[in-house]
């Protein structure tokens, strides 16, 4: 399987255009069993309920036929149907038919609930696995994940897969009931029943090529739907740029065109499916009438037996038609099950190694002959070696593409070197327990994103072990406490969509407070002052001065003012260390 998260999420497989119908269903059932977990019990329940419903329905129909013939002809005739003595009065037979029909209705309700429950379980489990595998996948893989693809998988693919599972469960119910009704019909009148049951089978065989074409279109629709979701997500993220460049209408036209084309493709597929459903029903009815007429001309059968057999087969035809409709609707859904499984499997194959070596403090930290490349064309780092003295501030400078952010991500353990090692206390970062390392490190990214939560919860950021006192302390060290308490509701102020209500400097200092709240021993700041005003930059510099000597700080910097806080400045160019010089802090006069 391709490691590229941008790859087509709908792989070639059993649900493809050339796949056999039964193969596709078996594959889908296999995937459903994998996503559901323990599926044996619900399947057994559906089979038992379906078989019982079919047998009871057959008995109700035979009792009704016997009563109807007795009432209309005033002649009870042969008191047996299928060898069963039904020598009761018409009133008793009708009562039996009513009671059995009510029992069938109860069984159908139980079947419906069981089928929907299976689908809901698949949706719950698949969404949980998707979210868990995405959040625990290697950062190098997640960073290349296409925008909107996770949302697409969590919402659309899981919804379709849940519906497909329900369809499979209902289809299984239909098969079991068809078998029960068919058995009763054959026992009642073998010749009539076998002849009539051949009709839907022949019609289905003629319809199979259409189902294959429908599945092929469905796979294309899934791919196009993914593209629409990604385009929509990209538009939402770039809405400010469209407005400031005056290109809203141009982008609206592009997005409308994509949406229109996708809608038309889906409409064509649905129209084809509906047409085929009606053709199936109508052609089956015509063939059924023709067969019954032929049997009437060439055979001499008892009215009760042939009537019961015909009613049973007609009921079978209804369930067969239901199964055919579900198979059509499932053409797209079966493909989404395959796509969903592929997405989950691919993410789980890139699951991050949790590490095994515990650590509670950082004594030594070094980069040893590290090489790293994002692709095969160019190395981002080429033989970088650097000893980082604990509790000092290191500045990384260099032109764009020099490797500054790559070093930061390697130090945090987000990426693993292609060659060489990042060592902490003599152990490779990749071998250290990930949970321990994340508690010892903190990151303030270049683009500070805050969640739609309260300010306090944004600083705490789901780390339940950080209490309110630690939140306030972190905000004070980030020099944002006074501004927070001046907000409506103070620390309880809920940050709005797109971080409305906060300035860029406030967002940055809240992000610093978030990093400091965990009491890190290594703090990485990725170009933290690139878009700050002078006042905020001064407060940031004050934070660096107060933290100096307490923790190790790595600063990716451009502004000279930021470098003033550094003990060491590392110059990078083309993925290599160009030179290392003593920083301004150590060369400044001590007075």
Secondary structure by P-SEA (a helix, b strand, c coil): ccccccccccccccccccccaaaaaaaaaaaaaaaaccaaaaaaaaaaaaaaaaaaaaaaaaaaaaaaaaaacccccccccccccccccaaaaaaaaaaaaaaaaaaaaaaaaaaaaaaaaaaaaaaaaaaaaaaaccaaaaaacccaaaaaaacaaaaaaaaaaaaaaaaaaaaaaaaaaaaaaaaacaaaaaaaaaaaaaaaaaaaaaaaaaaaaaaaaaaaaaaaaaaaaaaaaaaaaaaaacaaaaaaaaaaaaaaaaaaaaaaaaaaaaaaaaaaaaaaaaaaaaaaaaaaacccccaaaaaaaaaaaaaaaaaaaaaaaaaaaaaaaaaaaaaaaaaaaaaaaacccccccccccccbbbbcbbbbbcccccccccbbbbbbcccbbbbbbbcccccaaaaaaaaacccccccccccccccccccccaaaaaaabbbbccbbbbccccaaaaaacccccccaaaaaaaaaaacaaaaaaacccccccccccccccccaaaaaaaaaaaaacccccbbbbccccccccaaaaaaaaaaaaaacccbbbbbbcccccccccccbbbbbccccccccccccccccccc
